[in-house]
Amino acid sequence: MTITIRAERAGDEDVIHDLTQAAFAPMSYSSGTEAAIIRALRARGDLTLSLVAEDNHEIIGHVAFSPVTIDGHYDDWFGLGPISVRADRQKQGIGHALIREGIHKLKALGAKGCALVGDQAVYQGVGFVSDGRLTHEGVPDIYVQHLTLSGHAPHGVLTFSPAFAVKQ
């Protein structure tokens, strides 16, 4: 198994959409809008970084990164998500590899940090922390996590792109 991680290319959109829908469908926490969010991020110009994982030229994973604001201000911070890995390839480190490569690329872009809403057990392994510094409306603080890449960890209300408000 040789996994290659690369930037999304023209023509990948439908595969990413179908992969994301399938990966989130069985998840109890899914809003059912994750695939639509990626399309909306792309349409708004907010899909700063979109990476796919390939095995034998077949896309088996995807991660999106988009600008976020903290207390209403953009300061070179990005949100991670949605992230998906094909069901039969989950728990093999593919998601973590996508995140690590994305963080590496964000650093190269001069990003100060990355934030997300998700399970600590999943994201602690790649350096994210939940320390109560960031909040997100309607979400228990324990799920709001960040990874500081330069400078100080921010404090405030995390807001994702309006694309995250998309309906199915």
ABEGO torsion letter per residue (X at the ends): XBBBBBBBBBGAAAAAAAAAAAAAAABAABAGAAAAAAAAAAAAGABABBBBBBBGGBBABBBBBBBBBBGGBBBGBBBBOBBBBBAAABGAGAAAAAAAAAAAAAAAAGBAEBBBBBBAAAAAAAGBBBAGABBBBGBBAAABBBBBABEBBBBEBBBBBAAAABBX
